[in-house]
Amino acid sequence: MASAAAATAAEWEEAERKVLVARKPAFGLPTACPTCLPVFLYLRLCKVPFDVHVDTSFPDADHIPYVEFGDCVAFNNEKGGVIEYLKEEKIVDLNSKHPSVSYSDVLPTKAMVLTWLSDALQYELWVVTDGSIPHDIYFSDLPWPIGKILYWKKMREVKQQLGITKLNAAEKEEEIYQKANAAYDALSTRLGDQIFLFDNSPTDVDALFLGHALFVLNALPDTSVLRSCLQKHDNLVNFTRHLKVQLLESDSSASGLGSSTDPSSSSTPRKRASSGRSYKPKPRAKKERTEEEKTFRRRAKYFLSTQLVAVLLFLSLMGGADSSELDDEDGVDYED
């Protein structure tokens, strides 16, 4: 086991290029996906040089984000996610630089971000909003009917995950925001006047919370309850703005962070690796562009056909649900 981890770490060191495959940018963020953004920020905080490629072919795939390096791929749906994989394999671990910070101190803070704050963000993104924000992030490259059905499907999944029904919707909403407020209060106390949450050096919790906060402040509308809750804490807002300038807006070559984004990646097809399988990404030579385009079109046709089948299955499983039910689910607005 140790030898395997050592081999993976060696592969990371020897890899000429590290590539983060994520969802597309929007709202002034390098990737608008709240799952991809913390991984991007973690690599930046680790000062890892990497490229970013955008995958628009599989908007509902749970293996995105993933990181390619040499012959290895770290998927989001394996080993607790990309960040946990990089830590477990001894590749890059910000927490190891904090010998004075115990695991018991970090774990509760991390748990709040991954549960209470994550649930609140999912609730606002998929249940409260009118669907325009998820559309811009996940579905804008799909035909309207498919995008709308996938949005409804995800909305129902989030409601089930959060235990929301028509009978307990108001009670669940109050509970979700109470927990989010409690998490922000604890994080504000934890941060104090420090630069980072633990001492003055970053951990993975900083990357996770920073990704959350950047999305809330930049992507959610002014009427967002969650955004209002976060803005009550000046030190959390200042923490987010300071690191946004340092990690996203400053010149990477001057700051030494060494990360870059490929502006043409949104139109470049990427090969999807099957779960649990590693592969070496092929170099992009101009002479292969025509063949790549043909391959991309074949994949696009396959993707559309599978999504149409998914739509039909979804509609059949709904058992003839009337349109009023969908309208109720899709028409919840923010309270003023």
ZAVOLUM-254972 format. One record per residue: x, y, z of N, C-alpha, C in turn; residue in one letter. Coordinates in steps of 0.001 Angstrom, whole numbers, padded with zeros to 6 digits, always signed. Last residue first. Layout:
XYZXYZXYZA ...
***
This chain:
-038284+038664+000121-037647+039982+000143-037209+040329+001554D -037487+035302-000472-038285+036278+000247-037543+037593+000259E -037110+033843-003696-036541+034347-002455-037526+035295-001792Y -039555+031444-004886-038721+032639-005004-038109+032975-003658D -040456+028562-006634-040196+029155-005312-039233+030310-005463V -041146+027099-008897-041539+028483-008817-041319+029138-007471G -040806+024440-009118-039928+025278-009923-040174+026757-009707D -042680+023168-007622-041271+022942-007291-040379+023964-007950E -045022+024026-008857-044795+024348-007451-043344+024224-007086D -044671+022922-011382-044681+024362-011261-044430+024789-009827D -044892+020221-010756-043615+020729-011246-043551+022232-011112L -047571+020197-009991-046537+019805-009026-045189+020329-009455E -048871+020917-012331-048942+021837-011197-047889+021515-010160S -048625+018798-014047-047742+019942-014267-047760+020904-013106S -048667+015605-012354-049270+016711-013088-048348+017903-013109D -047042+012553-013099-047176+013698-012192-047706+014893-012949A -046822+010067-014318-047892+010971-014723-048112+012118-013770G -044637+008810-013110-045970+008229-013009-047083+009196-013316G -042005+009247-013077-042826+010254-012415-044282+009807-012320M -041054+007286-014682-040980+007076-013241-041811+008093-012469L -041418+008473-017177-042196+007276-016853-042203+007011-015352S -039589+010572-017019-041012+010876-017160-041878+009673-016803L -037217+009066-016839-037603+009975-015765-039096+010276-015809F -037188+007772-019286-037269+006986-018060-037736+007846-016888L -036947+010013-020949-038107+009135-021072-038295+008292-019813L -034458+010996-020075-035658+011823-019972-036910+010960-020004V -032767+008902-020765-032929+009248-019352-034181+010088-019126A -032962+009068-023527-033450+007868-022861-033693+008144-021380V -031727+011535-023782-033116+011393-024194-033743+010158-023569L -029171+010859-022922-029955+011788-022123-031430+011739-022499Q -028360+009185-024983-028503+008634-023625-029319+009553-022740T -028330+011034-027096-029226+009879-027152-029437+009280-025767S -026370+012821-026255-027746+013286-026432-028727+012128-026453L -024106+011114-026253-024562+011755-025017-026013+012189-025131F -023900+010433-028942-024135+009383-027947-024686+009978-026664Y -023392+012937-030010-024585+012215-030432-024933+011129-029423K -020958+013471-028720-022106+014342-028481-023404+013645-028875A -019299+011509-029765-019618+011481-028346-020852+012319-028041R -019228+012393-032402-019760+011061-032115-020153+010969-030642R -018029+014870-032031-019397+014811-032555-020029+013452-032284R -015503+014086-031110-016377+014859-030246-017827+014789-030722F -014488+012838-033364-014714+012057-032153-015675+012770-031222T -014295+015042-035045-015159+013924-035421-015504+013084-034188K -012445+016536-033625-013783+017078-033833-014762+015978-034219E -010229+014873-033800-010817+015150-032496-012241+015673-032639E -009699+015029-036521-010119+013748-035954-010760+013938-034588E -008934+017738-036628-010072+017255-037398-010599+015945-036842T -006647+017811-034939-007845+018541-034600-009065+018023-035340R -004220+016765-035414-005240+015830-034970-006577+016513-034711E -002567+018839-036047-002900+017928-037129-003973+016926-036721K -002114+020039-033594-003026+020672-034525-003447+019723-035642K -002220+017932-030730-001500+018405-031900-002490+018980-032895A -002282+017428-027574-003160+018084-028533-002352+018663-029683R -001625+014198-026200-001220+015568-026517-002097+016132-027619P -003983+012405-024181-003236+012529-025428-002840+013979-025670K -003599+011378-020822-004232+012248-021796-003356+012422-023029P -003626+008098-019797-002723+009211-020070-003351+010098-021128K -005728+006814-017187-005283+006892-018570-004369+008091-018716Y -007359+004605-014928-006433+005696-015209-006027+005667-016669S -010474+003906-013485-009491+003615-014520-008630+004827-014765R -012544+004475-011839-011571+003505-011379-010490+003189-012385G -014838+005176-014397-014548+005190-012965-013574+004090-012596S -013318+006110-017524-014289+005365-016742-013851+005321-015298S -012599+009377-018628-012113+008086-018158-013209+007400-017371A -013310+011165-021476-013778+010822-020139-013269+009448-019769R -011383+013483-023219-011731+012078-023073-012149+011808-021641K -012766+016564-024249-011869+015827-023381-012312+014390-023329R -012899+019082-026770-013402+017838-026191-012335+017146-025361P -012975+022500-026300-012089+021378-026603-012611+020108-025980T -014227+024739-025560-014667+024156-026818-013840+022948-027203S -013006+025439-023219-014440+025199-023181-014952+024578-024464S -010352+026021-023673-010689+024676-023238-012170+024389-023278S -009282+028403-024293-009952+027706-025382-010500+026362-024954S -007956+029310-022085-009172+029994-022488-009925+029278-023580P -006751+027538-019486-006760+027477-020928-008036+028118-021446D -005168+029034-016766-006418+028546-017315-006342+028606-018825T -002625+028235-014378-003102+028892-015582-004386+028258-016044S -000473+028885-011632-001614+028180-012203-002132+028943-013397S +001604+030049-010077+001909+029227-011232+000758+028476-011836G +002187+031505-007839+001213+030433-007713+001228+029529-008925L +003787+033706-007902+004445+032426-007690+003481+031268-007573G +002953+036205-008506+002656+035714-007169+003306+034393-006856S +003729+036500-011126+004314+037386-010133+004114+036855-008720A +002229+034592-012374+003685+034505-012492+004370+035377-011456S -000371+035365-011826+000138+034130-011241+001653+034033-011319S -001472+038474-010877-000706+037785-011911-000061+036546-011305D -004596+038301-009069-003214+038737-009236-002540+037921-010320S -007064+037007-008941-006960+038245-009710-005535+038716-009925E -006948+034629-007445-007657+034656-008725-007373+035879-009576L -005444+034896-005093-005439+033621-005816-006038+033693-007211L -005682+037561-004150-004393+036874-004128-004362+035667-005060Q -008414+038148-004432-007405+038978-005105-006090+038226-005226V -009434+036133-002785-009835+036211-004192-008828+037027-004984K -008379+036760-000331-007845+035590-001018-008280+035538-002482L -009912+039097+000204-008446+039134+000209-007870+037963-000582H -012556+038164+000140-012100+039167-000842-010582+039203-000933R -012561+036366+002321-012892+035915+000959-012359+036886-000083T -011899+038028+004469-011101+036830+004187-011309+036383+002741F -014083+039758+004352-012742+040273+004071-011770+039136+003751N -016123+037953+005103-016181+038624+003795-014804+039152+003417V -015262+037297+007665-015384+036240+006656-015427+036832+005250L -015380+039780+008937-014071+039127+008794-014122+037985+007779N -018111+040450+008868-017145+041232+008088-015833+040506+007901D -020921+038860+008650-019618+038623+009278-018522+039288+008436H -023128+039234+007148-023180+039745+008522-021819+039660+009206K -022833+037871+004796-022396+039265+004820-022503+039912+006198Q -024049+035410+005320-022590+035495+005247-022110+036932+005404L -026767+036134+005203-026206+035541+006424-024685+035668+006452C -026996+036977+002570-027204+037941+003650-026619+037426+004962S -026609+034503+001295-025656+035595+001075-025771+036644+002177R -028896+033192+002147-027583+032677+002542-026513+033751+002373L -030903+034650+000889-030848+034621+002349-029465+034180+002822V -030585+036655-001961-030257+035377-001326-030183+035511+000196S -030898+038962-003368-032018+038547-002514-031749+037251-001771T -028716+039156-005008-028755+040018-003825-029858+039608-002858D -027906+035708-006024-028447+037064-006199-028463+037849-004891P -024756+033950-006224-026122+034061-005721-026611+035507-005823L -022114+034416-007136-023094+033766-008007-024529+033944-007530A -020554+035755-005204-020455+036131-006615-021567+035569-007494N -021044+034793-002646-020941+036240-002838-020973+036648-004309L -021130+031984-003036-022256+032681-002420-022221+034169-002749V -018583+031484-004138-019780+031188-004906-020976+031969-004347F -016929+032284-002035-016816+032945-003336-018057+032710-004183L -017714+030437-000048-017973+031864+000130-017887+032625-001189A -016854+027927-001111-018251+028177-000739-018549+029676-000731H -014103+028389-001364-014903+028042-002537-016377+028298-002297G -013493+028833+001333-013291+029907+000357-014096+029628-000914L -013975+026321+002471-014832+027455+002824-014700+028584+001814F -011974+024814+001137-013383+024414+001081-014303+025593+001403L -009612+026176+001788-009997+026016+000382-011482+025688+000257A -009660+025915+004576-009659+027246+003963-010105+027171+002509D -009424+023174+004836-010675+023813+005256-010778+025216+004675V -006835+022610+004142-007869+022266+003170-009214+022887+003544D -005112+025614+005248-005415+024187+005306-006455+023888+004240T -002559+028236+005290-003809+027609+004834-003880+026107+005102P -001532+030081+008164-001154+029284+007007-002363+028451+006591S -001734+031133+010684-001640+032045+009549-001117+031331+008305N -004139+029255+012491-002882+029998+012506-002876+030964+011321D -006753+028530+010556-005892+027901+011561-004500+028523+011470F -007927+030248+008702-008738+029721+009792-007905+029109+010914L -005807+033124+007957-006450+031848+007635-007152+031312+008875F -005269+035529+009181-005335+035487+007716-006062+034234+007256I -007220+036559+012065-006138+035846+011390-006320+035923+009871Q -009094+037604+013719-008379+038554+012862-007184+037892+012167D -011363+034961+013550-010929+036145+014299-010300+037162+013371G -011923+032276+012835-011010+033101+012036-010476+034280+012843L -013723+031387+014816-012493+030620+014543-011467+031485+013809R -015791+033220+014498-015054+033154+015760-013712+032457+015569T -016559+032524+011904-016130+033893+012192-015329+033952+013484S -017331+029882+012293-016198+030175+011420-015663+031584+011663L -019562+030241+013954-018404+029474+014430-017163+029775+013595A -021250+031726+012248-020843+032271+013558-019572+031571+014059D -021585+029906+010138-020910+031187+009896-020434+031814+011208Y -022988+027893+011541-021688+027601+010933-020913+028886+010673A -025332+029232+012233-024467+028707+013290-023066+028422+012755A -026363+029720+009676-025991+030838+010544-025051+030391+011657N -026844+027060+008909-025898+027884+008155-025431+029070+008989A -028789+026316+010777-027495+025633+010772-026442+026442+010017K -030819+028072+009981-030309+028113+011357-028931+027465+011431Q -031319+027224+007376-030707+028532+007587-030192+028705+009014Y -032425+024663+007889-031250+024811+007016-030551+026137+007278I -034681+025281+009458-033590+024467+010003-032302+024646+009201E -036257+026705+007625-035797+027355+008858-034619+026607+009458E -036678+024628+005770-035985+025858+005371-035430+026578+006595E -038161+022802+007289-036830+022438+006802-036037+023666+006395K -040536+024282+007661-039741+023851+008812-038310+023510+008399E -041432+024539+005018-041114+025737+005809-040227+025392+007004A -041795+021778+004276-040897+022672+003538-040476+023886+004366A -043343+019664+005125-042340+020193+006068-041419+021231+005442N -045123+019054+003063-045647+019245+004409-044645+019914+005346L -043652+018606+000798-044583+019735+000795-045071+020061+002210K -040298+017861+002021-041575+017492+001424-042479+018727+001420T -036894+017196+002280-037914+018224+002111-039142+017641+001421I -034449+015898+002775-035654+015473+003474-036797+016459+003382G -032236+016363+001331-032446+017244+002479-033698+016880+003262L -032576+014418-000648-031371+014401+000176-031559+015222+001443Q -034954+015294-001828-034912+014008-001140-033724+013926-000191Q -034036+017711-002909-035127+017711-001927-035146+016401-001138K -032131+016723-004688-031704+017562-003568-032780+017613-002491V -033801+015330-006479-032771+014607-005732-032318+015403-004507E -035312+017417-007533-035989+016389-006759-034987+015590-005918R -033256+018781-008869-034010+019455-007824-034717+018444-006932M -032477+016912-010800-031545+017275-009736-032279+017947-008578K -034832+016919-012361-034337+015684-011759-033412+015987-010587K -034955+019562-013229-036028+019019-012383-035557+017771-011637W -032555+019538-014793-032714+020455-013662-033793+019949-012713Y -033200+017656-016717-032088+017369-015807-032136+018286-014587L -035293+019078-017983-035574+017808-017310-034468+017455-016320I -033853+021252-019019-034940+021474-018065-035254+020197-017291K -032029+020029-020771-031555+020814-019646-032620+021008-018587G -033836+018908-022600-032961+018042-021814-032452+018782-020577I -035121+021200-023697-035892+020163-022987-035025+019276-022101P -032834+022794-024760-033679+023226-023653-034432+022090-022977W -029700+021113-025308-031017+021543-025793-031942+021815-024612P -026819+022395-023477-027730+021326-023861-028996+021897-024490L -025313+024376-022434-024840+023806-023697-025736+022675-024195D -026415+024988-019980-026584+025958-021068-026124+025425-022419S -026194+023426-017671-027066+022968-018748-027138+023887-019965F -024451+024373-015565-024480+022971-015972-025134+022705-017326Y -024460+027200-015209-023313+026382-014794-023293+025036-015503I -026870+028205-016146-025617+028799-016635-024416+027913-016326D -028649+026599-014647-028635+026521-016113-027320+027054-016659H -028218+027424-012011-027802+026080-012427-027737+025930-013946P -029371+030082-012474-027968+029895-012081-027492+028481-012406I -032052+029643-013165-031165+030319-014120-029694+030123-013770S -033772+028590-011288-033102+027665-012187-032124+028314-013143G -034754+030288-009413-035626+029988-010547-034973+029059-011569D -033892+029083-006065-033741+029921-007250-034670+029466-008370T -034518+026993-004219-035027+028351-004045-034970+029171-005330V -033354+024563-005118-034739+024615-004662-035293+026031-004671V -030688+024790-005969-031589+023885-006680-033049+024007-006284W -029402+026798-004435-029079+026631-005850-030158+025860-006593L -030353+026557-001826-030578+027793-002572-030385+027600-004070E -029532+023893-001279-030925+024301-001150-031208+025562-001963Y -026775+024015-001579-027558+023158-002466-029033+023552-002450Q -026242+025740+000582-025947+026160-000784-026718+025325-001797L -027040+024149+002731-027683+025443+002512-027454+025932+001088A -025262+021987+002482-026706+021771+002362-027430+023077+002058D -022815+023299+002954-023056+022645+001664-024550+022421+001444S -023149+024088+005596-023023+025101+004550-023265+024512+003160L -023494+021526+006881-024440+022615+007055-024355+023652+005943W -021235+019971+005501-022619+019547+005768-023554+020749+005825T -018774+021095+005075-019194+020040+004160-020640+019584+004382L -018552+022915+007174-018515+023405+005797-019107+022373+004846V -018642+021193+009385-019653+022242+009230-019723+022743+007793M -016323+019666+008983-017632+019023+008918-018744+020052+008733A -014307+021516+009453-014463+020958+008116-015852+020335+007940K -014680+021844+012187-014824+022986+011286-015058+022511+009858T -014136+019239+013175-015465+019845+013348-015710+021020+012410P -011329+018852+012212-012458+018038+011767-013821+018686+011986L -009438+020497+013481-009808+020756+012089-011117+020070+011714V -009166+019429+016035-009520+020838+015871-010060+021113+014474D -008405+016820+015615-009663+017047+016330-010103+018508+016255S -005898+017127+014517-006979+016671+013655-008331+016929+014296Y -004219+020098+015701-004632+018705+015805-005794+018404+014863S -001507+022001+014889-002964+021935+014761-003389+020474+014745V +001188+021802+014837+000596+022245+016097-000927+022178+016081S +001865+021142+012238+002052+020133+013294+001400+020514+014609P +000983+021949+009443+000492+022467+010716+000663+021421+011814H +001512+020845+007076+002369+021966+007443+001972+022569+008783K -000452+019063+006555+000792+018516+007108+001766+019616+007531S -002447+020450+005271-002574+020238+006716-001293+019723+007350N -001847+020364+002574-001637+021611+003302-001638+021399+004811L -000455+018098+000683-001271+018118+001892-000961+019385+002677D +000001+016300-002189+000031+017665-001647-000941+017709-000478V +000549+013441-001813+000975+014230-002975+001105+015697-002590I -000303+011330-000238+000900+012084+000158+001457+012906-001007K -002726+010212-000701-001600+009676-001470-000289+010419-001197E -004346+011825+000864-004150+010425+001234-002947+009811+000541E -004323+014262-000546-003787+014177+000814-003437+012735+001172K -005512+013587-002947-004171+014183-002969-003515+014140-001592L -007988+012655-001949-007085+011754-002678-005658+012300-002652Y -009101+014962-000887-008777+013856+000014-007825+012873-000653E -009435+016390-003304-008572+016912-002240-008155+015798-001283I -011238+014746-004780-009895+015035-005278-008966+015486-004157V -013078+012293-002784-012908+013495-003585-011450+013765-003916G -013190+009881-001469-013567+011077-000735-013385+012369-001497G -012496+007929-003377-011603+008197-002239-011905+009516-001546K -014270+009347-006111-013478+008259-005549-012638+008766-004377E -015439+011410-007479-016329+010407-006873-015578+009196-006335N -013406+012931-008603-014154+013487-007484-014996+012441-006760N -010336+011221-009386-011723+011566-009648-012408+012088-008388F -007243+011474-010673-007911+011540-009380-009321+012076-009596A -005238+009519-012735-006380+010424-012682-007000+010337-011291V -002014+008935-014268-002985+008827-013167-004091+009860-013294C +000134+009222-015898-000806+008150-016229-001927+008020-015204D +000373+012657-015390+001036+011473-015940+000017+010449-016388G -002595+013603-014045-001148+013822-013931-000446+012543-014366F -005710+015171-013763-004863+014262-014526-003401+014614-014286E -008425+015417-011624-007080+015912-011917-006301+014824-012639V -011889+016395-011833-010832+015411-011664-009509+016002-012129Y -015117+017406-010481-013823+017629-011110-012898+016426-010967P -016640+014646-012039-016060+015978-012234-016205+016764-010933I -018120+012460-011476-016670+012275-011441-015921+013591-011684H -020810+012894-011758-020266+013090-010421-018767+012835-010349D -022368+014716-014383-021452+013645-013982-020852+013933-012610A -024035+016457-015644-024498+015894-014375-023585+014795-013847D -022770+017242-018019-023091+018253-016999-023506+017687-015661P -020625+016343-020035-021319+015538-019032-021715+016437-017858F -019452+018206-021701-020134+017066-022309-020988+016290-021315S -017857+020173-020857-019270+020518-020985-020090+019343-021501T -015015+020730-019121-015798+019618-019661-017266+020021-019665D -012092+022608-019504-013521+022610-019194-014206+021447-019885V -008974+022589-017890-009757+022265-019082-011208+022099-018680H -006212+024256-016660-007633+023984-016461-008270+023698-017807V -002964+023310-015446-003850+023844-016476-005283+023488-016130D -000752+024221-012759-001685+023317-013425-002460+024067-014498F +001555+024297-010137+001279+024737-011514+000335+023729-012191P +000636+024775-006821+000865+023751-007843+000598+024350-009223V +000240+026009-004360+001187+026568-005331+001606+025529-006369K -001750+025362-002687-000578+024483-002654+000532+024961-003596C -003602+027213-003506-002999+027393-002192-001760+026520-002025L -004252+026005-005983-003627+027320-005932-002924+027559-004596R -005446+023664-005106-004219+023578-005901-003493+024916-005933L -007646+024847-003802-006697+024021-003048-005368+023912-003807Y -009011+026054-005898-008394+026893-004871-007371+026117-004050L -009895+023785-007333-009077+024809-007985-008312+025619-006939F -011474+022685-005304-010310+021940-005799-009346+022891-006495V -013516+024630-004989-012579+024349-003881-011339+023583-004317P -014755+024455-007672-014025+025642-007209-013104+025367-006029L -016231+022113-008055-014924+022256-008701-014091+023381-008098C -018565+022582-006639-017764+021392-006313-016353+021516-006879T -019717+024843-007718-019305+024890-006312-018553+023657-005851P -018714+026003-010855-019245+024846-010152-018791+024882-008692C -017479+027936-012265-018662+028337-011519-019274+027195-010726A -014116+028681-012308-015098+027639-012552-016288+027949-011666T -013229+031284-011900-012542+030441-012886-013325+029181-013233P -015804+033828-011790-015044+032759-011138-014405+031858-012193L -017572+035621-012847-016259+036112-012472-015394+035092-011768G -019755+034095-013600-019891+034952-012417-018540+035489-011937F -017904+031252-014862-019031+032187-014901-019013+032999-013617A -016264+028484-016513-016272+029682-015677-017552+030492-015874P -017326+024963-016545-016931+026229-017157-016985+027412-016189K -015869+022333-014540-016958+022939-015302-016607+024386-015613R -012673+020672-015059-013727+021274-014256-014855+021769-015152A -009700+019140-014654-010873+019139-015527-012067+019567-014678V -006488+020130-014308-007752+020077-013583-008887+020166-014597L -003444+018653-014918-004627+019229-015544-005835+019032-014632V +000008+019039-014964-001149+018641-014164-002363+019375-014732K +002763+018002-016853+001571+018837-016785+000552+018213-015834R +004832+016262-016352+005151+017582-016882+003977+018533-016743E +005290+014218-013570+004356+014669-014603+004703+016086-015052A +006851+013657-011395+007454+013518-012726+006561+014053-013847E +005180+013996-009216+006385+014815-009321+006956+014801-010733E +003248+012030-009758+002868+013438-009654+004090+014337-009857W +004763+009732-009584+004120+010062-010859+003729+011531-010893E +005370+009799-006878+006457+009959-007849+005904+010335-009220A +002836+009309-005843+003495+010578-005540+004633+010853-006516A +002510+006710-006810+001605+007771-007247+002217+009138-007006T +004539+005400-005429+004572+005416-006892+003676+006523-007439A +003662+005730-002818+004939+006328-003215+005036+006427-004730A +001340+004216-002899+001243+005648-002645+002519+006364-003070A +002517+001714-003331+001591+002257-004327+001455+003763-004169A +003963+001392-000978+004695+001483-002245+003822+002061-003345S +001907+001203+000858+002811+002345+000932+003571+002530-000362A +000829-001207+000000+000000+000000+000000+000861+001254+000000M 
***
